[in-house]
Amino acid sequence: MRPTSLWENYNSINGNLMEEVKALKKMFVSLLFAMLLLSACNSPKLSFSEIENVPRKIEEHINSNLKLQSINDGTKGYYIIFHSNGEIEADLDPQDNIVNIIFNELNPQYKDRKRNIYYLTIDSTHDTINVLVNGEEIPFDEATII
C-alpha cells in the first residue's frame, strides 16, 4: 500500500468540503424561498363581510347612538358598524387607493334601528375608506383604534 501524499489528502478533503458547501447553499436557498412564500401568504387582502359575533373588546366600544362607526382592531382590519333604519344591501367598490363601502337601505322604517356589523380588511394599496349610504357619502361619526 502506497502512502498518500499531502496533496492527495488536501484534494480529497477539499472536494468533500465543496460538496457539503453546495448542499448547504441549496438547503439555504430552498429555506429562504419557503419563508418568502409563507410570508406572502400572510399578507392581508381586501375583503368585506358581514359578521354576527363580535369580540368582547370590540363590543365594548360600539355606541348604538352613532349611525356610522369604525373600530380598528390594531391590524389592517376594521369593524364597520352601521345603524340603519331597515334592511340593507352592502357592497365594496375599490378604486385606486380608495375603498368605497356602499350601503343601500332597502326598506327604510324610522321606528327601529338595526345594527349591521361588517369586517373590512384592507391591503397595502388602499389607504382611504369612504362610505356611501343610498348614494350619498357620509362621514364616520367615530373612528376608534384599539
LOLO-868164 format. One record per residue: residue number from 1; x, y, z of N, C-alpha, C in turn. Coordinates in nm, 4 decimals. Layout:
NUTOR num     n.xx     n.yy     n.zz    ca.xx    ca.yy    ca.zz     c.xx     c.yy     c.zz
NUTOR NUM        X        Y        Z        X        Y        Z        X        Y        Z
...
***
This chain:
NUTOR num     n.xx     n.yy     n.zz    ca.xx    ca.yy    ca.zz     c.xx     c.yy     c.zz
NUTOR   1   0.0837  -0.1166   0.0000   0.0000   0.0000   0.0000   0.0886   0.1234   0.0000
NUTOR   2   0.0558   0.2097  -0.0867   0.1378   0.3279  -0.1036   0.0836   0.4386  -0.0129
NUTOR   3   0.1700   0.5133   0.0540   0.1235   0.6230   0.1382   0.0708   0.7376   0.0510
NUTOR   4  -0.0356   0.8009   0.0979  -0.0945   0.9126   0.0229  -0.0141   1.0382   0.0508
NUTOR   5  -0.0043   1.1166  -0.0509   0.0705   1.2412  -0.0339  -0.0197   1.3453   0.0320
NUTOR   6   0.0452   1.4423   0.0813  -0.0271   1.5526   0.1455  -0.1212   1.6210   0.0465
NUTOR   7  -0.0775   1.6338  -0.0768  -0.1586   1.6992  -0.1804  -0.2851   1.6180  -0.2104
NUTOR   8  -0.2749   1.4854  -0.2149  -0.3912   1.3988  -0.2388  -0.4903   1.4109  -0.1242
NUTOR   9  -0.4417   1.4166  -0.0011  -0.5302   1.4349   0.1152  -0.6021   1.5695   0.1077
NUTOR  10  -0.5280   1.6727   0.0707  -0.5883   1.8064   0.0601  -0.6989   1.8077  -0.0446
NUTOR  11  -0.6710   1.7510  -0.1626  -0.7714   1.7475  -0.2693  -0.8934   1.6668  -0.2269
NUTOR  12  -0.8738   1.5582  -0.1576  -0.9847   1.4747  -0.1124  -1.0717   1.5498  -0.0113
NUTOR  13  -1.0068   1.6141   0.0857  -1.0808   1.6900   0.1882  -1.1493   1.8099   0.1245
NUTOR  14  -1.0774   1.8802   0.0385  -1.1325   1.9983  -0.0272  -1.2528   1.9608  -0.1137
NUTOR  15  -1.2477   1.8504  -0.1850  -1.3597   1.8064  -0.2687  -1.4828   1.7733  -0.1851
NUTOR  16  -1.4639   1.7031  -0.0733  -1.5762   1.6710   0.0159  -1.6358   1.7970   0.0764
NUTOR  17  -1.5489   1.8890   0.1146  -1.5942   2.0146   0.1734  -1.6750   2.0965   0.0732
NUTOR  18  -1.6302   2.1001  -0.0503  -1.7018   2.1752  -0.1534  -1.8398   2.1164  -0.1789
NUTOR  19  -1.8502   1.9844  -0.1768  -1.9811   1.9201  -0.1947  -2.0747   1.9541  -0.0798
NUTOR  20  -2.0221   1.9577   0.0428  -2.1034   1.9933   0.1591  -2.1482   2.1386   0.1515
NUTOR  21  -2.0613   2.2277   0.1082  -2.0964   2.3695   0.0942  -2.2068   2.3860  -0.0106
NUTOR  22  -2.1961   2.3154  -0.1226  -2.3003   2.3232  -0.2256  -2.4337   2.2743  -0.1716
NUTOR  23  -2.4307   2.1655  -0.0949  -2.5548   2.1124  -0.0376  -2.6155   2.2121   0.0607
NUTOR  24  -2.5320   2.2765   0.1425  -2.5813   2.3767   0.2376  -2.6388   2.4978   0.1658
NUTOR  25  -2.5758   2.5395   0.0551  -2.6281   2.6524  -0.0227  -2.7666   2.6202  -0.0785
NUTOR  26  -2.7810   2.4992  -0.1328  -2.9112   2.4586  -0.1867  -3.0176   2.4579  -0.0777
NUTOR  27  -2.9812   2.4053   0.0400  -3.0762   2.3992   0.1503  -3.1141   2.5406   0.1964
NUTOR  28  -3.0149   2.6299   0.2034  -3.0400   2.7674   0.2454  -3.1320   2.8392   0.1467
NUTOR  29  -3.1058   2.8248   0.0185  -3.1884   2.8891  -0.0843  -3.3315   2.8344  -0.0780
NUTOR  30  -3.3457   2.7036  -0.0596  -3.4789   2.6438  -0.0500  -3.5536   2.6952   0.0718
NUTOR  31  -3.4844   2.7057   0.1841  -3.5461   2.7558   0.3072  -3.5858   2.9030   0.2920
NUTOR  32  -3.5000   2.9818   0.2321  -3.5301   3.1235   0.2092  -3.6520   3.1393   0.1185
NUTOR  33  -3.6584   3.0608   0.0123  -3.7730   3.0653  -0.0786  -3.9020   3.0269  -0.0060
NUTOR  34  -3.8973   2.9242   0.0774  -4.0160   2.8815   0.1525  -4.0619   2.9904   0.2489
NUTOR  35  -3.9675   3.0583   0.3150  -4.0040   3.1657   0.4077  -4.0686   3.2818   0.3331
NUTOR  36  -4.0150   3.3182   0.2180  -4.0741   3.4266   0.1390  -4.2144   3.3909   0.0922
NUTOR  37  -4.2324   3.2675   0.0511  -4.3630   3.2222   0.0052  -4.4643   3.2255   0.1184
NUTOR  38  -4.4246   3.1786   0.2356  -4.5163   3.1791   0.3504  -4.5480   3.3201   0.3968
NUTOR  39  -4.4509   3.4097   0.3947  -4.4791   3.5468   0.4373  -4.5711   3.6171   0.3392
NUTOR  40  -4.5627   3.5844   0.2122  -4.6530   3.6435   0.1128  -4.7947   3.5935   0.1329
NUTOR  41  -4.8112   3.4718   0.1799  -4.9444   3.4162   0.2039  -5.0139   3.4852   0.3205
NUTOR  42  -4.9383   3.5437   0.4122  -4.9962   3.6080   0.5287  -5.0296   3.7548   0.5059
NUTOR  43  -5.0010   3.8076   0.3886  -5.0314   3.9470   0.3598  -5.1820   3.9660   0.3541
NUTOR  44  -5.2308   4.0731   0.4197  -5.3753   4.0944   0.4160  -5.4234   4.1275   0.2750
NUTOR  45  -5.5406   4.0820   0.2441  -5.6027   4.1104   0.1154  -5.7319   4.1861   0.1405
NUTOR  46  -5.7776   4.2585   0.0422  -5.9011   4.3340   0.0531  -6.0184   4.2379   0.0652
NUTOR  47  -6.0949   4.2520   0.1728  -6.2139   4.1684   0.1927  -6.3156   4.2462   0.2750
NUTOR  48  -6.4403   4.2049   0.2633  -6.5510   4.2731   0.3309  -6.6613   4.1717   0.3539
NUTOR  49  -6.6972   4.1501   0.4799  -6.8018   4.0516   0.5086  -6.8803   4.0909   0.6331
NUTOR  50  -7.0079   4.0543   0.6311  -7.0930   4.0796   0.7472  -7.0598   3.9773   0.8539
NUTOR  51  -7.0595   4.0219   0.9790  -7.0307   3.9296   1.0877  -7.1420   3.9333   1.1908
NUTOR  52  -7.1601   3.8213   1.2580  -7.2639   3.8086   1.3605  -7.2043   3.8238   1.5004
NUTOR  53  -7.0957   3.7515   1.5251  -7.0345   3.7512   1.6580  -6.9174   3.8480   1.6617
NUTOR  54  -6.9250   3.9399   1.7552  -6.8236   4.0432   1.7686  -6.7423   4.0141   1.8948
NUTOR  55  -6.6099   4.0238   1.8885  -6.5289   4.0047   2.0093  -6.5683   4.1041   2.1188
NUTOR  56  -6.5565   4.0612   2.2421  -6.5967   4.1444   2.3570  -6.5256   4.2794   2.3575
NUTOR  57  -6.3950   4.2801   2.3241  -6.3211   4.4072   2.3263  -6.3740   4.5056   2.2224
NUTOR  58  -6.4334   4.4547   2.1147  -6.4945   4.5414   2.0133  -6.6322   4.5854   2.0605
NUTOR  59  -6.7081   4.4924   2.1117  -6.8447   4.5200   2.1600  -6.8455   4.6340   2.2615
NUTOR  60  -6.7434   4.6390   2.3456  -6.7347   4.7435   2.4486  -6.7238   4.8837   2.3893
NUTOR  61  -6.6797   4.8948   2.2655  -6.6602   5.0258   2.2025  -6.7733   5.0655   2.1078
NUTOR  62  -6.8694   4.9766   2.0854  -6.9796   5.0094   1.9944  -7.0777   5.1016   2.0641
NUTOR  63  -7.1108   5.2116   1.9980  -7.2042   5.3104   2.0513  -7.3304   5.3065   1.9658
NUTOR  64  -7.4406   5.2616   2.0233  -7.5658   5.2473   1.9477  -7.6285   5.3821   1.9118
NUTOR  65  -7.5774   5.4908   1.9680  -7.6293   5.6237   1.9345  -7.5664   5.6808   1.8077
NUTOR  66  -7.4632   5.6160   1.7579  -7.3959   5.6633   1.6375  -7.4470   5.5882   1.5158
NUTOR  67  -7.4601   5.6580   1.4053  -7.5078   5.5949   1.2819  -7.3967   5.5135   1.2149
NUTOR  68  -7.2744   5.5691   1.2090  -7.1638   5.5027   1.1398  -7.0380   5.5116   1.2246
NUTOR  69  -6.9803   5.3949   1.2485  -6.8652   5.3877   1.3363  -6.7617   5.2917   1.2777
NUTOR  70  -6.6347   5.3233   1.2983  -6.5242   5.2374   1.2550  -6.4390   5.2053   1.3766
NUTOR  71  -6.4092   5.0767   1.3942  -6.3215   5.0348   1.5040  -6.2097   4.9515   1.4430
NUTOR  72  -6.0879   5.0032   1.4540  -5.9708   4.9316   1.4017  -5.9192   4.8410   1.5117
NUTOR  73  -5.8949   4.7151   1.4769  -5.8523   4.6173   1.5776  -5.7003   4.6125   1.5966
NUTOR  74  -5.6302   4.7139   1.5488  -5.4862   4.7194   1.5664  -5.4093   4.6553   1.4521
NUTOR  75  -5.4801   4.6010   1.3538  -5.4156   4.5421   1.2371  -5.4678   4.6153   1.1146
NUTOR  76  -5.4764   4.5449   1.0036  -5.5338   4.6033   0.8824  -5.6839   4.5785   0.8767
NUTOR  77  -5.7446   4.5407   0.9888  -5.8867   4.5091   0.9910  -5.9681   4.6168   1.0604
NUTOR  78  -6.0875   4.6409   1.0062  -6.1786   4.7411   1.0614  -6.3166   4.6794   1.0809
NUTOR  79  -6.3762   4.7054   1.1959  -6.5158   4.6722   1.2177  -6.5945   4.7961   1.1776
NUTOR  80  -6.6819   4.7811   1.0810  -6.7654   4.8914   1.0339  -6.9053   4.8670   1.0896
NUTOR  81  -6.9516   4.9577   1.1744  -7.0827   4.9441   1.2372  -7.1742   5.0502   1.1774
NUTOR  82  -7.2828   5.0041   1.1188  -7.3788   5.0941   1.0550  -7.5164   5.0660   1.1138
NUTOR  83  -7.5729   5.1652   1.1816  -7.7082   5.1530   1.2359  -7.8049   5.2081   1.1310
NUTOR  84  -7.8837   5.1179   1.0747  -7.9735   5.1558   0.9655  -8.1176   5.1605   1.0132
NUTOR  85  -8.2006   5.2118   0.9251  -8.3442   5.2186   0.9526  -8.4180   5.1076   0.8796
NUTOR  86  -8.3550   4.9957   0.8622  -8.4165   4.8826   0.7938  -8.3108   4.7907   0.7375
NUTOR  87  -8.3551   4.7000   0.6523  -8.2630   4.6048   0.5884  -8.1723   4.6797   0.4922
NUTOR  88  -8.0494   4.6309   0.4798  -7.9554   4.6958   0.3884  -7.8916   4.5940   0.2953
NUTOR  89  -7.8422   4.6471   0.1874  -7.7593   4.5736   0.0931  -7.6226   4.6401   0.0999
NUTOR  90  -7.5171   4.5601   0.1142  -7.3830   4.6164   0.1277  -7.2946   4.5666   0.0140
NUTOR  91  -7.2055   4.6551  -0.0303  -7.1137   4.6190  -0.1372  -6.9827   4.6945  -0.1176
NUTOR  92  -6.8804   4.6486  -0.1842  -6.7484   4.7099  -0.1772  -6.7068   4.7489  -0.3184
NUTOR  93  -6.6564   4.8705  -0.3346  -6.6137   4.9186  -0.4654  -6.4761   4.9849  -0.4528
NUTOR  94  -6.3677   4.9074  -0.4688  -6.2339   4.9675  -0.4600  -6.1994   5.0444  -0.5872
NUTOR  95  -6.1429   5.1619  -0.5689  -6.0992   5.2440  -0.6818  -5.9666   5.3082  -0.6451
NUTOR  96  -5.8614   5.2684  -0.7157  -5.7255   5.3169  -0.6887  -5.6896   5.2897  -0.5419
NUTOR  97  -5.6616   5.3959  -0.4647  -5.6249   5.3789  -0.3243  -5.7447   5.3914  -0.2297
NUTOR  98  -5.8650   5.4058  -0.2855  -5.9864   5.4283  -0.2052  -6.0738   5.3037  -0.2042
NUTOR  99  -6.1223   5.2702  -0.0854  -6.2200   5.1625  -0.0719  -6.3550   5.2285  -0.0446
NUTOR 100  -6.4501   5.2100  -0.1354  -6.5844   5.2629  -0.1168  -6.6743   5.1516  -0.0633
NUTOR 101  -6.7327   5.1768   0.0528  -6.8317   5.0847   0.1095  -6.9675   5.1433   0.0737
NUTOR 102  -7.0500   5.0625   0.0114  -7.1805   5.1103  -0.0344  -7.2904   5.0397   0.0436
NUTOR 103  -7.3696   5.1178   0.1156  -7.4867   5.0668   0.1859  -7.6119   5.1224   0.1189
NUTOR 104  -7.7042   5.0354   0.0835  -7.8335   5.0780   0.0307  -7.9414   5.0277   0.1250
NUTOR 105  -8.0184   5.1214   0.1804  -8.1300   5.0832   0.2681  -8.2464   5.0421   0.1789
NUTOR 106  -8.2911   4.9176   0.1954  -8.3938   4.8624   0.1073  -8.5356   4.9050   0.1456
NUTOR 107  -8.5640   4.9069   0.2735  -8.6988   4.9415   0.3189  -8.6905   5.0257   0.4459
NUTOR 108  -8.6532   5.1526   0.4301  -8.6349   5.2369   0.5489  -8.7622   5.2477   0.6331
NUTOR 109  -8.7476   5.2172   0.7613  -8.8547   5.2336   0.8597  -8.7934   5.3124   0.9738
NUTOR 110  -8.8527   5.4217   1.0075  -8.7884   5.5112   1.1023  -8.8225   5.4804   1.2477
NUTOR 111  -8.8737   5.3611   1.2740  -8.9034   5.3226   1.4120  -8.7813   5.2602   1.4791
NUTOR 112  -8.7419   5.1460   1.4297  -8.6350   5.0699   1.4932  -8.5067   5.0782   1.4120
NUTOR 113  -8.3974   5.0963   1.4836  -8.2671   5.0963   1.4182  -8.2105   4.9548   1.4226
NUTOR 114  -8.1498   4.9149   1.3144  -8.0900   4.7818   1.3051  -7.9386   4.7973   1.3012
NUTOR 115  -7.8710   4.7173   1.3837  -7.7246   4.7216   1.3887  -7.6674   4.6247   1.2864
NUTOR 116  -7.5840   4.6764   1.1974  -7.5171   4.5964   1.0945  -7.3672   4.6085   1.1176
NUTOR 117  -7.2993   4.4935   1.1296  -7.1553   4.4961   1.1553  -7.0845   4.4193   1.0443
NUTOR 118  -6.9835   4.4838   0.9887  -6.9030   4.4253   0.8822  -6.7566   4.4296   0.9225
NUTOR 119  -6.6809   4.3352   0.8691  -6.5363   4.3354   0.8925  -6.4681   4.3616   0.7591
NUTOR 120  -6.3906   4.4675   0.7558  -6.3179   4.5099   0.6364  -6.1691   4.4886   0.6590
NUTOR 121  -6.1056   4.4190   0.5671  -5.9602   4.4031   0.5688  -5.9068   4.4729   0.4454
NUTOR 122  -5.8102   4.5613   0.4657  -5.7529   4.6326   0.3521  -5.6108   4.5835   0.3268
NUTOR 123  -5.5650   4.6038   0.2054  -5.4279   4.5673   0.1709  -5.3436   4.6943   0.1624
NUTOR 124  -5.2198   4.6786   0.1261  -5.1270   4.7921   0.1269  -5.1556   4.8963   0.0186
NUTOR 125  -5.2377   4.8635  -0.0799  -5.2645   4.9596  -0.1876  -5.3798   5.0546  -0.1538
NUTOR 126  -5.4519   5.0289  -0.0455  -5.5660   5.1132  -0.0084  -5.5374   5.1864   0.1227
NUTOR 127  -5.5629   5.3177   0.1223  -5.5374   5.3962   0.2425  -5.6540   5.4867   0.2818
NUTOR 128  -5.7642   5.4815   0.2083  -5.8799   5.5668   0.2363  -6.0071   5.4834   0.2307
NUTOR 129  -6.0960   5.5074   0.3292  -6.2250   5.4385   0.3323  -6.3349   5.5433   0.3208
NUTOR 130  -6.4192   5.5287   0.2190  -6.5375   5.6137   0.2011  -6.6616   5.5277   0.2198
NUTOR 131  -6.7658   5.5881   0.2753  -6.8926   5.5161   0.2918  -7.0021   5.5957   0.2226
NUTOR 132  -7.0788   5.5237   0.1406  -7.1936   5.5847   0.0736  -7.3196   5.5127   0.1213
NUTOR 133  -7.4178   5.5905   0.1657  -7.5462   5.5354   0.2073  -7.6511   5.5896   0.1115
NUTOR 134  -7.7164   5.4989   0.0407  -7.8158   5.5368  -0.0606  -7.7581   5.6388  -0.1592
NUTOR 135  -7.6305   5.6177  -0.1971  -7.5663   5.7027  -0.2958  -7.5049   5.8302  -0.2410
NUTOR 136  -7.5243   5.8589  -0.1121  -7.4725   5.9823  -0.0534  -7.3548   5.9495   0.0386
NUTOR 137  -7.2423   6.0190   0.0175  -7.1253   5.9959   0.1009  -7.1492   6.0516   0.2411
NUTOR 138  -7.1233   5.9678   0.3420  -7.1385   6.0147   0.4802  -7.0097   5.9860   0.5574
NUTOR 139  -6.9757   6.0752   0.6511  -6.8532   6.0541   0.7292  -6.8791   5.9596   0.8471
NUTOR 140  -6.7717   5.9044   0.8988  -6.7817   5.8250   1.0207  -6.8124   5.9198   1.1375
NUTOR 141  -6.9068   5.8796   1.2214  -6.9345   5.9573   1.3427  -6.8201   5.9437   1.4424
NUTOR 142  -6.7568   5.8250   1.4376  -6.6452   5.7992   1.5297  -6.5544   5.6931   1.4687
NUTOR 143  -6.4254   5.7131   1.4833  -6.3262   5.6140   1.4407  -6.2388   5.5836   1.5614
NUTOR 144  -6.2302   5.4562   1.5969  -6.1585   5.4138   1.7161  -6.0505   5.3129   1.6789
NUTOR 145  -5.9356   5.3239   1.7437  -5.8295   5.2246   1.7283  -5.8064   5.1619   1.8651
NUTOR 146  -5.8122   5.0299   1.8694  -5.7890   4.9621   1.9989  -5.6699   4.8697   1.9908
***
